[in-house]
Amino acid sequence: ISLLGTPTEIYVHGTSYLFFCCTAFFVTFATSVVYLPVFHELKLTSTYEYLEKRFDKRIRLLGSVLFAISIITWLPIVIYVPALAFNQVTGVNVHIVTPFVCIVCIFYTCVGGLKAVVWTDFFQTFIMFGSMLLITIKGTVDVGGLSLVIRRNLESGRLELPTCVH
């Protein structure tokens, strides 16, 4: 979803999206420094196990149910968006592509397991950042240099401080 949605966010909101990336970095750092040591110390395998130890079994069940509801509402979007992108590129009906997307994902995960999924995520991240860097360099060179890119962005109001994004 983020692979398809992030370019739109950046186009619509300009440099404000950069601050989301900075926030994500700090959240990742705080999680690794604050939360993971606690989980490691308590020998926990899941957040739900922590909820049960910290509160009680009812809170663990509530957390599990809320997570299940969020996944049930999120999953159709995750299936539909790649099918829609495939439809836009090839013209194949979304209702034909959707089951195919599900079958491919289920088969890949079952055959390769979590390790395959993690390695795929790693390579996808590498390709995304590499592509972004190459596109930025090529675009900057084609336009006429970094100073011209910055000047045009300043003139058009694309370089702005973040505001409330809704």
N, C-alpha and C positions, 0 to 999 in steps of 0.2 A: 504494500500500500504506500509506504513512504517513498519507494523508488518512483512511483508514478505521481504522487501528490506533492512532494517537496519542490520540484521545479515550479509548480503553480503557486505554491506559497511564496517562494522567493520572487516570482514575477509580480504577484499582487502586492506583497508587503515590503519588497525591497530589502534593504540591509537589516531590517528589524529581525529577520529570521536568524541572522548571525548570533544574536543574543540568546536565542533558544539553544543554539549549539554550545555556547559558552556555559549556559546553565546546565546542560546535559553533562558536560565535562565535570563540573563541580558536584553534581549529584552522584555521578559515578565514583568520584574520589571520596566523597563523604560516606557512601555505602561501603566502600572497601575498607575505610579506616574505622568507621563507627559500628556498622551493623554486622559485617562479616566476622570480626573477632568475637562478638557476642555469640553468634550462631556456632562458630567453631568451638568456643569454650563450652557451650551447652551440649555439644555433640548432636545438633539438630539436623534433620534432613529436609525439613520444609517449614515454610512460614506458618502453616496450620498447626504443626507440632509446637511451635513457639506459642501460638495463641492458646493452645490447650494448657501448656505449662504456666503461662502468665495469668490466664483467666480461668476458663474451665472448658469442658467438652462442648457446651452449648455455643460458646463464642467460636470455637473451632468449626463447628457445623455451620454457623452463620457465615463465617468467612468462606467456607467451601461452597455454600449455596450461592453467595453473591458472585464468587468467581465463576461458577458454572453458568449463571445467568449472563454475566458479561461476555463469556466465550460464546454462548449460544447466540447472542445478538451481534457479536463481532465477526463470527465465522462466515455468515453469508456475504458480508462485504468483502472479506478476504478472498472468497471464491469468485464473486461476481466481477471484481475490478480487473483481475488478469484476463478473465474471459472477455470482458468488454474491450480491453486493449487489443487482444487477439482478434476480436471481431472488427475493430477499426482498421487493423492492418491488413487482414485477409478477406474480410467480408463474410466469413463463416458465421452462421447464426449463433448467438450467445447461448441458446438452450442446447445446442450440440456441443459447444466448447466446454460448458460448465461441468458436465459429468466427466469429460476427459481430463480437465484440470484436477478434479478430485481424485480420480483413479491414479494419475501420475504421481501426485503428492503422497497418497497413501502407499502406493507401491514403493516409491523411493524411500520413504521413512521406514517401512517395514523391512525392506531388504538391507538398507544401509544402517538403520538405527539412528540414534541420537548423534553418534560420532559423524556420520555422513552429513547430517543436517548442519552440525557445527562447522565442519570443513567447508560446506557449500556457503554458509554465511560468511566465513572468513574470506573465501575467494571473491564472493560477490562484493564485499566491502572493499577489498583491494581493487577490483575492477572499477567500482563506482568512484573511489577517490582518484585512481589513476586517470580515468576518463575525464573527471571534472578538472583535474590539473592540465591535461592535454588540451581540452576544449578552451580553458581559460587562456592558456599560452597562445594557442592558434588564433583565437578571437582577438586577443590583444594585439598580436602582430598584424593581423589582417586589417584592423581598424586604423592602425597607425602608431601604436605605442601606448604605454601605460599612462603617460600624462594626458593624452587625448581622451582615453577612456574615462579617467577620473574627471576631467573637465566636462565632458558630455553628461556624465552622471550627476555632477553637481548642478549643471544648468537645467536638467530635466527633473530634479528633485528626487532622484533615486537613492542618494546617499543621505539618509535621515536617521535621527535617533529614534529608538523604538517608542511607540505609543501603545495604548491598549488595543490589542488585536482581537477582534471578535468577528 
